[in-house]
């Protein structure tokens, strides 16, 4: 099959590679659409050795082979692929029994991601998409599920005033998920013009810039000086400034939910959240909460059309042109928010 692999210098080359391993209990999926995540950009920037397996975890595809005895799914089903937890989890360990599949103690070995023509995962990680959804929507289930998980896992109370730090793809899904799951008002910050427009479109009531104090002042102005009930930090990376900003946006005895992926250890001043009794929650990936997987909640939200999240896909490239997609994703002056890799032929 064809796959795009990083040569170790940040350049993706399409080449012929072996089909992914069919480990016990695995299904085979033909990849139709894959999103380029911010973590893909970071890993590309940091990688020093050539890849041997393709990456890409925002994936949707069509089932072409199922393991014996599988009855929930059928050949030809269009699915969003939960490739990090459920698709590799054992289903029997302590964390799997708690619905926390990403923390499985016996994950299957990685067999490759969506920057390829095919991939393998256990059926538990395959979620049929609604008939109203196109491949674009299906490949957005993963980033939407990240934020659905953050809102559900942190038990954000309905009627809350929610601040969202950052309006890249995860910040935008935070806005949409918070609004869909009961937030009364959402205030967000955005660095680029395309992000500001998208934040407004997916449901933000107010969007500020990213100059120091802008978001904090907006949160206080909207709450008679108190601050947001809950702040979702969606930026992460190699800095802690936005996490510290999140504390300043949040009212005393409020809640900060860390959604953005930290890329390296960073110093953080715990004094203010300690004195002000601010809860710090970390929310990572997705799980089963109250009997429903975050992927299913995300699918329902996207299928409903209540938030035009699909419009964040600003660029679409073929697998053969994956490098062009990464170039656009890196360069925000291109107007990019989310770049998709399409394989419809």
N, C-alpha and C positions, 0 to 999 in steps of 0.2 A: 504494500500500500504506500501511498504518498504521505509524507509528514514533513513539517517544517521544524528544523532544529537549529538552535543557536550555535554558531561556530566557536563560541567562547570569547568572541570579540564584539558581541551585541548585534551580529548580523544573522538573519534567518535565511537558511538555504533549504529549499524543497528537495527532497531526495526519497529514494525508495528504501523502505525499512521493513523488517518483518511485521506481520500482523501481531496485534497485542496478544499477550498470553491469556488463554482461556483457563484461568484458575478454577478450582472446584466450585461449582455453584454459580459461575459467571454467565452473564448474558453478553451477546455481541450487539453493538449498536453502530449503525452508520451515522456519522456526524453530519448534521445539516447546517448548524449555526453555532459559532463560538464567539463570545465576547472577550476583548482584551481588558483585563483587570489592572488596576493600579499596582497590584502585587506582581503581575507579570512584567510591568515596566521596571519595577524596583529590582526584581531578580535578574532581568536582562542586564541592567546597569551594573550589578554586582558580580555576575557570573564570570568565572575565570577559566573554566574548562568547557570544552564542547559538550553539548547535550547528547545523551544516548537514548532518552525517552522524550517524546513531545510533552509539553505542558498544555495549559488551557483548561480552566475549571468552570467557566460559565457556558455550559454546553447543552444543546438540544439535539435530538436525533431520532432515528427510526430503528426500532428493534428488528434485527434480522435473524437472531438465534437466541433461544431460551434454554435454560437447563431443564432436564427431565423433572416432571412433577410440578412445574410452575403453572398455576391456574389463574392467578390474578391478572396477568398480562398475556398478550398474544403477539405473534409476529405481525409487523406492520404498525404497531402502536407508535404514535408520536409522543415522545417523552422529554421532559426536562430531567437532567441527570444530576443527582446529588452525589458528586464524585468523591467528596472528602470524607464523609462519615458513613451514611447508610449504605452507599455503594461498595464499601470495603469492610464494613463492620461484621463481627461474628454473630451478633444477635443474641448472645447468651451470657455475656460477662456482666459484672456489676453495673457498669455504665450503660450498656445496651438495655438492660432491664429497667433502668431509670429513664430511658428515652434519650440519653445523652450520647448519641451514636458516634459523634466526632471524637469522643474520649475513649472509645473502645480499646480494650487492653490487648486485643488480638486482631488488629486490622490486617487485611490481606495485603500482600506486596503491591506497590504501585505498578500499574501496567501501561501508563501513558494517558495523556489527556486529549483535549479537543482540537489541537492544532495538527490534526491528522484526519485521515478518511474514516477510521474506525477506532472504537475504544471498547473496553470491557469493564463491566461493573456488576455487582450482585443486583438481582431484581428489586431488593428493598430500596435501592437508590434510584429507581426509575419511576417517575411520576407522570402518568398520562396527562396531557394538556387538554384544556377545553377546546371544543370544536371551533369556537370563535377566535382562537388564538392562532397567529401566524408564527413562523419560525423566529421572527424578530422578538415577539413577545416571549416565546419559550426560552430563548437564551438570556432573557432578562429576569427569569425566575430566581436564579442564584443571587444576584445582587439585591433583589427585592427581599428575598428570604433572609438575608443578613440583617436587614433593618427590621423586618417583621419579628425576627428572633429578639433583637435588642429591645423592642417595645414590649413584647410578651414576657421575656425572661426577667426584665427589670420591673415588671408589674406596674407600668406607668398608669396612674389612675385616670379614668375618663374625666374630661373637663379640665385637664391640666393645660397650663401655658408651657409650651415646649420650645426651647431654643435648639437650633441645629448649627453647629460650627462647621462650615464648609459645605459647598454645593457641587462637588464632583459627583460621580455616579452613586456612591453610597450615601452622601449627604442628601441627594435628591430622593433616593428611596427612603431615607429616614423621614423626610418631610411627608412623603406620600403615605408611609406606613403609620406615622403618628396621627395624621389627619384621619385616615381610614379607621383607626382603632380607638378613636375617641378624643383626641386632643381638641381643646376649644380654640386655641390660637397657636400658630407656629411662626416663629421669628428665626430667620436664617441669615447667614453671611455668605457672600459669594465673591470670588476673586476676579472672575472674568465675565465679560458681558453675556456670553452664551450661557454661563451658569446662572446668572441673575434671571435671565428670561425663563430658563427651564425651571428654576425654583418657584417662580411665580406661577408657572403653568401647572406644576404638580401639586400646588396647594398652599404655598407659603403665604401668610397674611402680610408679612413685611420682610423685605430683603435689604440688608445693609451691605456696605463694603467690608473690607478687611483691615482698615486702618485701626490702630490701637484705640480701644474704647468704644468703637461704633456699635458693635453688637451688644456690649454690656449696657451702654446707655439706652439702647432701644428696648432691651429687656426690662430695665427699671422703669422707663417711661410708660410701658404698657401694663405695669403692675403696681402703680402707685408707689414706686421706689423699692419694691420687695425683690424683684428678680424672678426669673423663670422657675416654675415648679421643678422642671426636669430639663437638663441640657444633654443633648446627644453630641459627643465629639466624634467627628467622622474623618478627621484628617490623618492623624497618626504620623508615621514616618520617622525621620531621625531628629525629632525635636519634641519638647514637652510644652512649648509655649501655648499651643491651642488647648491642652488639657488644663493648664493654669488659667487660661481665659475662660474655660468652661466653668470653673469654680466661681470666678467673678460674675458670671452671668446668672448664677443660680442663687435662689433665695436661701436664707438660713433654714436648715433642716430640709432642704430640697435634695435633689438627686442628680448625680452626674453619671451618665452611661458612656463607657469607653467603647466605641465601635471601631474607630480607625485603627489600623494595624501598626503597632510600634515595630520599627525595624532594627532598633539597637537600644541598649540600656540608656536611660536618660535620668538626670537628677530631677526630683519633683519635691516641692515644698508642701508638706502635709499639714503645716501649722494652721492655715486658714480653714481648710475643710474640717480639721479636728476641732477647732474652737467653735465653728459655726454648725457643727453636727451635720455635715453634708455627707450623704451616702455616696460612695464610689462603687459603681458596678462595672465589671468587665463583661462584655457580651461578644462571643466569638462564634462565627459560623451559624449553626442552626441545630435544632433538636426537636423532640416531640414534647409538647407542652399541653396539658389538659387533654391528652388523647389525640391531638392533631399535630402532624409535622408542620414546621414552619413553611416548607415548600408548598404544601397544599393550601395554606392560608394565602401565600403569595400568588399562587395560581388563581385562586378565586378573586383576589384583588385585581390582578392584571386582566382577567377575563371580563370583569365587570365594567371596565372602561372608565371607572371613576377618576383615575389619575392618568393623564396622557404620558405615562412613563416611556412608552415606545419612542417618543419623539426625542429622547436623549441620544438615540443612535444617529450620529451625525455623519458617519463614514462607514461604508461597507466595501470590503475588498474580497478577492478570492484567496484560497489557500496559496496559490502560486504567487500571489502578491502580498503575502503576510508582512514582509518587510516594510512595504508602503504603509500598511496599517499601523505598524509600530511607530514609524516615523510621524504619522499624523497624530497618534495618541500622545507621543512625547511632546509635540509642538502645539501648545494651546493657542498659538496665534493662527493656527489652521482653522480655528473654530470648533475643534473637537471636544466632545464630552465622552461619548462611548463609541468605540470602533468595533464593528462586527466583521467576522470572517464567515462568508457564506459559501456553502457547498450544496447547491440545488441540483446540479447536473447528475 
